[in-house]
Amino acid sequence: MSQRRAPVLLIPVKKCQFTPGRFAFGKKPVLASAKAWDVVGLEQIQHDLRLLGRKALIVANAFGLADIRIMRSAQTKVPQSYELNITSKGITIIAPDDAGAYYGLQTLRDIIRNEGASLRCRKISDWPDFARRGVYHDCSRGKVPTLETLKQLVVRLAHWKINELSLYIEDIFTFARHPDIGKGSSPFTPQDICDLRDFCKIHHVRLVGSLASLGHMEHILKLPRYQKLGELPGYRSYPGGTTLCPTDPGSIKLIWELYEEFIPLFDAPDFNVCGDEPWELGKGRSQALASRVGTGKVYVDFILKLHKLCHKYGKRMNMWADIVLSHPETLKMLPSDIVMLNWEYEAFGKRTAQTAQIAKAGFEFMVCPGTSSWNTHGTRLANSMENISEFAEIGLKYKSAGMLNTDWGDNGHRNFLGVSMHGFAHGAAHSWNHSGVDDQKFTKIFCRDMFGCCAKGIDKLIIALGGTYKLCGAPHFNESALFWALIEPLVFRNAGDPYKPDSPRNRSRIDSMSDKELAAVIKQLCPSQEIDVHFDHLDDFDAMTVIEYQASASMDLLAAKRALVAKAMRKGESISSNVFKEIAAEMHSLSSSFSQIWMARNRRSRLNDNLKIFRQVEREALKYSHSR
């Protein structure tokens, strides 16, 4: 046997040994398995072969002639592993379990996509680095995806060997006992969750439940019925604040009633109670107790109540680890069966290194990087890739149970799903085979696999858009300045303006950027938007992804143009009325396309929140055009 370089696959395999010869699919190949669970994967192969002019037949048997045969073997003991053997006479996939067989088929699909109907002979042995490989998708900051969108997402994630999906839910669920929660925000119904759960199963993805249970409760606490449960009502201008009062018996009673309707919808053994960022903890109604026993102890006492509720429903509690790492003494106070979710979204951030503390304390844990696509129109691409790669390295070092790649929608969820797909794929690759990923070539491979020759130049757009945060004066923690520059007022009129420069929280992002930096953004984005796209050859999901990348680049471009105008105005320079008219026209066009793109994948939810801000920007530009 000759040893050669393994094929360049998006999700790299562990071992690949090439052998002489090729296997060629005939006009009517036979795809065989004795297991019903294999049918979904075989149907995907059948579809791929149809595109190559082959009419494949799927048969249910354990013996006989077949071009592709799937078998189970107890000799291959590593869960989710498989062996893929391509010989001149046929293809076999041997796995110890259903998931492994499915992943073998996904690798075969990639080989067929790269090589066509004639495949080089080889033997592949493959298995995952992490048992749990998840994606955590924010559905609570503005966008509530349609059920069809989530199903399409599941298919792509499963192809990349992701085996968990969690939806971040604060209030967007129809609770029968609490009908006002989520009202008007296009919430999920119990039937939606059940339908998605069952769809996930056939693609070997666990739908893991997740519900905000302490912090990030502002959308519930703003309702009159629940305001009294807030730790510090009025915090950050929220009527009930953002955090439940942990010492109020009504708080755990509310959570108990929400869990009763929500948790039983999920089959997965794990459930995420969140528990992150309770900003007001120990500063309001629980302050007196916190001053006596410590804020960490107040936090732990409430977490123990959530832990008891999880046990009631037979769930293993998962929770974000930020608060226990801020109060490390609490690690000794918590049950060891809790799974800690250690998140950090900045490359080389503090909490990444703190993974060692969690491992030393004896907890099972997951490392949780992010796509870096929130508070930006594209992504902070380099930050995301470094964040994911670093966390994979740390996770392997300390034997993490898995990687959970997070995708958020802070401040209205203006960011589109499509721009997160690169981060999802990158996280999937590192969670399956960290050492096999070539980060330098990853974007090109991603574009080749997702778009083929149907979107030439999109790799340049992804890289250009993903780098604007650096061009405009990075690092800006957890954001790109251009995200805010799109909507920041051109000039400040009084101290009540929402972006007054003297406020650390609401500092002017426009003032933080130089003319040179903004000109560099415009120069970088303008040519990169020129993509040769053949939409008729892309499926709807991938076509929308291209459209979303183009729209995101348009938002960054307009933000840079507005920022240059604003800086000139703030210097007292005179601006032509035509410049303002152009900004107004571009904002009007952007608003229209933004609305269409939003509705293509999502329910209406809080779309109007974004459109209202866009209309303000448009009116502002028109006002200045008339005054010139």
WORA-V900507 format. One record per pair of residues at least 6 apart in sequence whose ideal C-beta (glycine too) atoms are under 6 Angstrom apart, sorted by the first residue. I is the first residue (numbers start at 1). GAP is how many residues later the second one is. If there is no record, write none. Layout:
i->(I | I)
gap->(GAP | GAP)
This chain:
i->(1 | 1 | 4 | 6 | 9 | 10 | 10 | 11 | 11 | 11 | 11 | 12 | 12 | 13 | 13 | 14 | 14 | 15 | 16 | 16 | 17 | 18 | 19 | 21 | 21 | 22 | 22 | 23 | 23 | 23 | 24 | 25 | 25 | 28 | 29 | 29 | 29 | 30 | 30 | 30 | 30 | 31 | 31 | 31 | 31 | 32 | 32 | 32 | 32 | 33 | 34 | 37 | 38 | 38 | 40 | 41 | 41 | 42 | 46 | 48 | 48 | 49 | 52 | 67 | 68 | 69 | 70 | 70 | 71 | 73 | 76 | 78 | 80 | 80 | 80 | 81 | 81 | 82 | 82 | 82 | 82 | 82 | 82 | 83 | 83 | 84 | 84 | 84 | 84 | 85 | 85 | 86 | 86 | 86 | 87 | 93 | 93 | 95 | 95 | 99 | 102 | 103 | 106 | 111 | 128 | 129 | 130 | 130 | 130 | 131 | 132 | 132 | 132 | 133 | 133 | 133 | 133 | 134 | 134 | 135 | 135 | 135 | 135 | 135 | 136 | 136 | 136 | 137 | 137 | 138 | 138 | 138 | 139 | 139 | 140 | 140 | 140 | 140 | 141 | 141 | 141 | 142 | 142 | 142 | 142 | 143 | 143 | 143 | 144 | 144 | 144 | 144 | 145 | 147 | 149 | 150 | 151 | 152 | 154 | 154 | 154 | 158 | 158 | 160 | 160 | 161 | 162 | 163 | 163 | 164 | 164 | 165 | 165 | 166 | 166 | 168 | 169 | 170 | 170 | 170 | 171 | 171 | 171 | 171 | 172 | 172 | 172 | 173 | 173 | 173 | 174 | 174 | 175 | 175 | 177 | 180 | 181 | 185 | 186 | 186 | 186 | 190 | 193 | 194 | 196 | 197 | 200 | 206 | 208 | 208 | 209 | 209 | 209 | 210 | 211 | 212 | 213 | 213 | 213 | 213 | 214 | 214 | 214 | 215 | 215 | 215 | 215 | 217 | 218 | 218 | 220 | 221 | 221 | 221 | 221 | 222 | 222 | 222 | 227 | 227 | 227 | 229 | 229 | 229 | 229 | 230 | 230 | 231 | 231 | 231 | 231 | 231 | 231 | 232 | 232 | 232 | 232 | 233 | 233 | 235 | 235 | 241 | 242 | 243 | 243 | 243 | 244 | 245 | 245 | 246 | 246 | 246 | 247 | 247 | 252 | 259 | 263 | 263 | 269 | 270 | 270 | 271 | 271 | 272 | 273 | 273 | 273 | 274 | 275 | 275 | 276 | 276 | 281 | 282 | 282 | 282 | 286 | 289 | 290 | 296 | 296 | 296 | 299 | 300 | 300 | 307 | 307 | 310 | 317 | 318 | 318 | 320 | 320 | 321 | 321 | 321 | 324 | 324 | 325 | 331 | 336 | 339 | 340 | 340 | 340 | 341 | 341 | 342 | 342 | 342 | 342 | 343 | 344 | 344 | 345 | 347 | 347 | 347 | 352 | 352 | 352 | 355 | 355 | 358 | 359 | 364 | 365 | 366 | 366 | 366 | 366 | 367 | 367 | 367 | 367 | 368 | 368 | 369 | 369 | 369 | 369 | 370 | 371 | 371 | 371 | 371 | 372 | 372 | 372 | 372 | 373 | 373 | 373 | 373 | 374 | 374 | 374 | 374 | 375 | 375 | 375 | 375 | 376 | 376 | 377 | 377 | 377 | 378 | 378 | 378 | 378 | 379 | 379 | 380 | 381 | 384 | 385 | 385 | 388 | 388 | 388 | 389 | 392 | 392 | 395 | 403 | 405 | 407 | 412 | 412 | 414 | 416 | 417 | 418 | 418 | 418 | 419 | 421 | 422 | 425 | 429 | 430 | 443 | 443 | 443 | 444 | 447 | 447 | 450 | 451 | 454 | 454 | 454 | 455 | 455 | 455 | 456 | 457 | 458 | 460 | 461 | 461 | 464 | 464 | 464 | 465 | 465 | 468 | 468 | 468 | 469 | 471 | 471 | 471 | 472 | 472 | 472 | 472 | 472 | 473 | 473 | 473 | 481 | 481 | 481 | 482 | 482 | 484 | 485 | 485 | 485 | 485 | 486 | 486 | 487 | 487 | 488 | 488 | 490 | 490 | 491 | 498 | 499 | 499 | 501 | 501 | 510 | 510 | 513 | 518 | 518 | 518 | 521 | 522 | 525 | 525 | 529 | 533 | 535 | 544 | 551 | 551 | 558 | 562 | 565 | 577 | 577 | 580 | 580 | 580 | 581 | 583 | 584 | 584 | 584 | 587 | 587 | 587 | 588 | 591 | 591 | 598)
gap->(16 | 18 | 14 | 10 | 101 | 435 | 439 | 149 | 150 | 418 | 421 | 421 | 424 | 111 | 113 | 112 | 419 | 110 | 106 | 108 | 106 | 104 | 102 | 67 | 100 | 96 | 98 | 63 | 65 | 96 | 94 | 29 | 92 | 27 | 25 | 27 | 38 | 27 | 29 | 36 | 37 | 11 | 25 | 27 | 37 | 27 | 29 | 34 | 37 | 37 | 28 | 61 | 32 | 63 | 162 | 61 | 64 | 16 | 10 | 61 | 64 | 7 | 65 | 23 | 23 | 23 | 23 | 31 | 23 | 21 | 20 | 49 | 19 | 20 | 48 | 19 | 46 | 11 | 13 | 18 | 21 | 22 | 44 | 11 | 42 | 9 | 20 | 23 | 40 | 7 | 38 | 33 | 35 | 36 | 34 | 8 | 11 | 6 | 9 | 105 | 102 | 58 | 53 | 8 | 304 | 305 | 272 | 273 | 301 | 271 | 32 | 269 | 270 | 29 | 30 | 269 | 298 | 30 | 270 | 22 | 27 | 30 | 270 | 289 | 30 | 268 | 270 | 30 | 270 | 30 | 270 | 271 | 28 | 33 | 28 | 29 | 30 | 32 | 268 | 269 | 272 | 267 | 270 | 271 | 464 | 266 | 270 | 459 | 28 | 42 | 459 | 461 | 457 | 45 | 452 | 46 | 48 | 389 | 46 | 49 | 51 | 45 | 47 | 265 | 268 | 271 | 266 | 41 | 42 | 42 | 44 | 40 | 42 | 42 | 44 | 42 | 42 | 42 | 46 | 49 | 10 | 11 | 48 | 49 | 10 | 13 | 15 | 9 | 14 | 15 | 13 | 15 | 6 | 86 | 80 | 43 | 39 | 420 | 417 | 418 | 419 | 75 | 72 | 71 | 11 | 10 | 7 | 62 | 60 | 62 | 54 | 57 | 62 | 62 | 51 | 62 | 42 | 60 | 61 | 93 | 30 | 61 | 64 | 28 | 61 | 62 | 63 | 27 | 20 | 24 | 6 | 6 | 9 | 19 | 20 | 16 | 17 | 18 | 6 | 12 | 13 | 15 | 19 | 21 | 22 | 10 | 11 | 10 | 12 | 14 | 49 | 53 | 54 | 9 | 48 | 51 | 52 | 7 | 8 | 6 | 45 | 39 | 37 | 35 | 37 | 38 | 7 | 6 | 40 | 40 | 52 | 56 | 39 | 42 | 53 | 50 | 8 | 50 | 47 | 46 | 48 | 39 | 44 | 46 | 33 | 44 | 46 | 46 | 44 | 45 | 44 | 46 | 14 | 8 | 13 | 16 | 12 | 9 | 8 | 31 | 33 | 34 | 24 | 30 | 33 | 10 | 28 | 7 | 21 | 21 | 23 | 21 | 23 | 19 | 20 | 21 | 6 | 7 | 29 | 30 | 26 | 25 | 18 | 23 | 25 | 25 | 27 | 13 | 16 | 23 | 25 | 25 | 7 | 8 | 25 | 36 | 39 | 40 | 38 | 39 | 42 | 39 | 43 | 7 | 39 | 37 | 35 | 34 | 35 | 36 | 38 | 24 | 28 | 33 | 36 | 36 | 38 | 18 | 19 | 22 | 36 | 36 | 13 | 36 | 49 | 52 | 7 | 8 | 11 | 12 | 6 | 42 | 46 | 47 | 34 | 35 | 36 | 41 | 35 | 103 | 104 | 108 | 104 | 107 | 175 | 178 | 179 | 41 | 87 | 88 | 174 | 40 | 87 | 89 | 85 | 39 | 41 | 54 | 38 | 39 | 42 | 41 | 38 | 42 | 8 | 28 | 22 | 13 | 197 | 198 | 196 | 132 | 184 | 127 | 130 | 131 | 133 | 124 | 24 | 21 | 8 | 7 | 16 | 19 | 20 | 15 | 11 | 12 | 92 | 7 | 80 | 83 | 84 | 76 | 78 | 91 | 76 | 74 | 73 | 68 | 67 | 88 | 60 | 61 | 64 | 87 | 88 | 14 | 53 | 88 | 11 | 46 | 49 | 50 | 9 | 10 | 41 | 45 | 49 | 39 | 40 | 44 | 28 | 31 | 32 | 74 | 77 | 25 | 24 | 25 | 74 | 78 | 69 | 73 | 126 | 130 | 11 | 22 | 76 | 79 | 78 | 8 | 7 | 9 | 7 | 10 | 53 | 56 | 50 | 42 | 45 | 46 | 39 | 38 | 28 | 32 | 24 | 13 | 8 | 56 | 42 | 46 | 28 | 21 | 10 | 48 | 51 | 41 | 44 | 45 | 44 | 38 | 34 | 37 | 38 | 27 | 30 | 31 | 30 | 20 | 23 | 9)
